[in-house]
């Protein structure tokens, strides 16, 4: 049985079969986002043990943070 992703903009509100979503959202406006058809959706995993400043210097990642991080420039 294919699962559907129900959105209440801009958030994912529920995941389930179309029948389950219709029951859950009866009388409520929702949309089915078909961008994820045939795909696997996984939560974002964060390594809680790595120190952010170490990660900033050794990993080739873009940092998104609530506060600014003064980073050294690449060599």
C-alpha positions in Angstrom: 0.0 0.0 0.0 1.5 3.3 -1.0 1.8 6.0 1.7 1.0 9.6 1.1 2.5 12.8 2.6 -0.1 15.3 3.8 1.0 18.9 4.0 -0.5 21.8 6.0 1.8 24.4 4.5 4.7 24.6 5.1 4.9 21.5 7.3 4.4 17.7 6.8 1.3 17.1 8.9 0.9 13.3 8.5 2.0 10.3 6.5 -0.3 7.4 5.8 -2.6 5.8 3.2 -5.0 8.0 1.3 -7.9 6.5 3.3 -6.2 7.2 6.6 -5.4 10.7 5.7 -9.0 11.4 4.5 -10.3 10.1 7.9 -7.7 12.0 9.9 -8.2 15.3 8.1 -12.0 15.1 7.6 -13.3 18.7 7.4 -9.8 20.1 7.2 -8.0 21.4 4.2 -4.9 19.5 3.3 -2.9 18.6 0.1 -1.1 15.5 -1.0 2.5 16.3 -2.0 3.4 13.9 -4.8 7.0 15.1 -5.1 7.9 12.2 -2.8 6.3 9.4 -4.8 8.6 6.5 -5.2 11.2 8.1 -2.8 12.4 7.3 0.7 12.0 10.1 3.3 14.3 9.9 6.3 14.7 12.3 9.3 17.7 14.5 9.4 20.4 12.8 11.5 22.7 14.9 13.6 25.8 13.5 15.3 25.4 14.9 18.8 29.0 14.0 19.9 31.1 16.0 17.4 32.1 19.5 18.5 30.8 22.1 16.1 34.1 23.9 15.7 35.9 20.6 14.8 33.2 19.8 12.3 33.6 23.3 10.8 37.3 22.8 10.2 37.4 19.2 9.0 34.1 18.5 7.2 33.2 20.0 3.8 29.7 21.2 5.0 27.6 24.4 4.9 26.8 25.5 8.4 23.3 26.7 9.2 23.1 28.1 12.8 21.0 30.3 15.0 24.2 32.2 15.9 27.1 33.4 13.8 30.2 31.3 13.8 33.5 33.1 13.1 35.4 30.5 10.9 38.9 30.7 9.8 39.5 31.1 6.1 40.8 28.1 4.1 44.5 27.8 3.8 
